[in-house]
Amino acid sequence: MAQVTIYLADDLEARARKAAEVHGTSLGRWIADQVAEKVNNTWPPEVLNALGSFSDFPEPAELRNSYGVDAPRESLD
């Protein structure tokens, strides 16, 4: 596990320590959890569980029908 040194303003450190205390963990563990949460690039479980739960949701092609006709595109030649 890597070690990282960070510098926090005094008031921010105090608030972070209080948050860690409220969560019953060390300051280092609390900061690591916050960083992991911010860099996690997956959908939350609640969103993933909701997928497919709307049986009457229209198909993508049906949604696109209301877009109208595309304008002619320029030639790149």
SEBA-203600 format. One record per residue: x, y, z of N, C-alpha, C, O in turn. Coordinates in steps of 0.05 Angstrom, whole numbers, plus 5000, padded with zeros to 4 digits. Example, Ala and Ser with C-alpha at 12.3 -4.5 7.8 and 13.67 -1.06 7.14 Angstrom:
BEGIN
526448865156524649105156526449345156528549345169 525749555142527349795143525850015157526850235161 
//
This chain:
BEGIN
501749775000500050005000501850255000503750265015 501150444983502850684981502150885003499950885014 504151055009503651265028503751525013505351564995 501951715021501751975008501652185030500252145050 503052405026502952625045501252835033501552915009 499252935048497553155039497653375060498253335083 497153615050497053845068494253955068493054005047 493153985092490354085095490454345112492054365131 488654525105488354755123487354665150486054455152 488054805171487454725198484454665202483754465214 482754835191479854795195478854545179477054405189 480054495156479254265141480254005155478753805155 482554015166483553785181481753725204481053495209 480853925219479153885242476453765233475453585246 475353865211472853755201473153465191471453295195 475453405178475953135169476352945193475252715192 477753035213478052865237475352805250474852585259 473653005251470952975263469352775246467952605257 469452795220468052615202469052325206467452145207 471652295208472852035213471851915240471151685241 471752085260470851995286467951915285467151705297 466252065271463452005269463151735254461351575261 464851675235464651425220466151195234466250975225 467351255257468751055273471250935260471750705262 472651115246475051015232477351225236476951435247 479651145228481951325230481851535208480351505188 483251755212483251965192484351865166483251925144 486551715167487751605142485751425127485551445103 484351245142482451065129480151225117479151165095 479151435131476951595122477751745096476151755077 480151855096481051995072481351805048480551865026 482451565053482751365032480051285021479751244997 478051255039475351185030474151405013472851354993 474651665020473651885005474851894977473551944957 477451854976478851844950477851624932477251654909 477551384944476551154929473751204918473151134895 472051334934469351404925469451594902467851574883 471151794903471351994882472451894856471651984834 474251694857475451594832474151344821474851244800 472251244836470751004827469051084803467551274804 469350944781468051024756465850824748465450774724 464550704767462250534761459750654772459850834789 457550564762454950664772454450554800455250334806 453050704817452350604843450550364841449050334821 450650184860448949934859446049994856444649844842 445050214867442250284865441450334836439250254827 443250464821442650514792442750254777441050194760 444850094782445049834768442649654773441749514755 441649654798439349494805436749594791434949434786 436649854784434249964771434149904741432049924729 436449824730436449764701434449544694434449334707 432849604674430949404665428449394682426649224676 428149564702425849544720423449704709421249684721 423749844687421549994675420649844650421649884628 418649664653417749494631416549654608416549564586 415449894614414150044593415950264581415050434566 418550264587420350454577420850404547421350184539 420650614531420850574502423650484493425650534507 423750344471426250254459427750504448426450704441 430350494445431950714434430850814407430651054402 430150624389429250704362426650864365426251054350 424950784383422450934387422951214398421551404390 424851244415425551504426426651684404426051924403 428251574386429551724365427551814343428251994328 425251684341423351754320422452044322421852164301 422552164345421552444348423752644342423252884344 426152564335428352744330428052904304429053124301 426552794284426352914258428652824240430152644247 428752954217430752874196433353034201433253274206 435552894198438153034200438553224177437553174155 440053434181440853614160442953484143444453314153 443153544118445253424101447953504112448453724122 449753314111452553364121454353464099453953404075 456353614107458353714087460153484079460553294094 461153504055463053304046465853394056466453624056 467453204064470153254073472153254050474553304054 471253194026473053184003473553453992475053483972 
//
